Amino acid sequence: MLDKIMGGLFGVAIGDALGGTTEFMTESEISAKYGRLTEISGGGCWSLEPGEITDDTAMTIAVARGILEKPLEPITKIGEEFLAWYGTNPKDVGITIRSVLSQYQGDWEEAAKLVCEQMDGKCAGNGSLMRTLPIALAYADNEKMLDITFRQSMMTHYDEQTAQICQIYNKIASRLLNHEQLYQAIEKEIQGTQFSSVFHNKPIVPADGYVVNTFYWVLYYLVHFKEFSDVAIEAANKGGDSDTIAAIACGLKGIEVGYNALPEHFKTKILVKEELMELGNRLYKLRVSMSS
């Protein structure tokens, strides 16, 4: 279990750090500049250091820290962690999340609702999906996990479909933590959803920040590429919202293969690796203590 929890956290960070180099680029631009990006090399639109993470991993860490602060009712603490992170003036903050954090006045859902109205209802971004994994890692109780997953999403993205996709993702993660195979876990959890009939096919939608499109690409990479490296590299070389799509896909793939099986040259590059190790150990202990 500890190996899987660590694999999930490092999977997010590796996908994020690799894909951060190619974010907002097209496939042809990536090909012209890098040939094929296969290593965590930094640079890109954010001028990243090699192994530097973006908002995907930073907010994943914030969710984990909030849970560990107050596991029975973590939303307030998660929010405090979001605000503390935002106060560091990070390089990369999504449009929806920046709007909510800058307008928050004590009620997360009210702030998210206000921003969604300002955006004419177009608030179904992938910014809550990219950070939701620690909830599945921490809570073995399925009902508790689904409740916190939904509410965590609604903190910044006032959109029920977005929250439901976060729940599907974390239900897949929970199955993986219970030693189910990735393909079977995906198949079970997308049954009867809009994703069930198309997850075998290459998506015909852009690899952008719309949560539905993001999840189409995540499922495609996970179903069609067996090796962790291939999932990360394929997502990074697609461009678009590559850091987020790679982070989301690699979070699940990391749980499946476990930390020890992740490529060493990726793990050692991650600049926040000590923090991830600490959080992984604490999430594991929390999960065990709440399960006993």
Buried (B, 14 or more C-beta within 10 A) or exposed (E): BBBBBBBBBBBBBBBBBBBBBBBBBEBEEBBEEBEEBBBBBBBBEBEBBBBBBBBBBBBBBBBBBBBBEEBEEBBEBBBBBBEEBBEEEBBBBBEBBBBBBEEBEEEBBBBBBBBBEEBEEEBBBBBBBBBBBBBBBBBBBEEBBBBBBBBBBBBBBBBEEBBBBBBBBBBBBBBBBEEBEBEEBBBEBBEEEEBBEBBEEEBEEBBBBBBBBBBBBBBBBBBBBEEBBEBBBBBBBBBBBBBBBBBBBBBBBBBBBBBEEBBEEBBEBBBBBEBBBEBBEBBBEBBEEBEE
